[in-house]
Amino acid sequence: MRYQYKFQKLLELKENEKDKSLAAYQQSVSAFEQVAEKLYENMSKKELMEKSKEEKLRSGMSVQEMRHYQQFVTNLDNTIQHYQQLVIMKRHQMNEKQSDLTEKNIEFKKFEKMKEKQYEKFSLEHKAIEMKEMDDISISQFMFQGH
């Protein structure tokens, strides 16, 4: 007698949903990391510019250089602000995907656990049937031998 799980198709569907959710989560983590890296790069660039400005102010800096520097820093601040907003948005998306993945994983585990329990029940019933058949065979042999 072969075991057949009655919710096998549903289990496969839940596993497929979980796998898709995992892929979406991994993609969102990657997107978050890329944006966070860009933010870090721009903040590092600004920090280097600040250090460079301090050195140039000590050695002397023309008004024209000061204007160029200020324009560059203003643009860099705008870029940093843009990436900060993106990081917040990507983190939110990543958290949503993680929550969805957790939910899908729980659903999948429920069906997996049901399958395990149903298989255990099937195995016990199958063993009981085999034991009964063995008893029947033993009784038949005993009766056949003329006792």
Secondary structure, 3 states (H helix, E strand, C coil): CCCCCCCHHHHHHHHHHHHHHHHHHHHHHHHHHHHHHHHHHHHHHHHHHHHHHHHHHHHCCCHHHHHHHHHHHHHHHHHHHHHHHHHHHHHHHHHHHHHHHHHHHHHHHHHHHHHHHHHHHHHHHHHHHHHHHHHHHHHHHHHHCCC
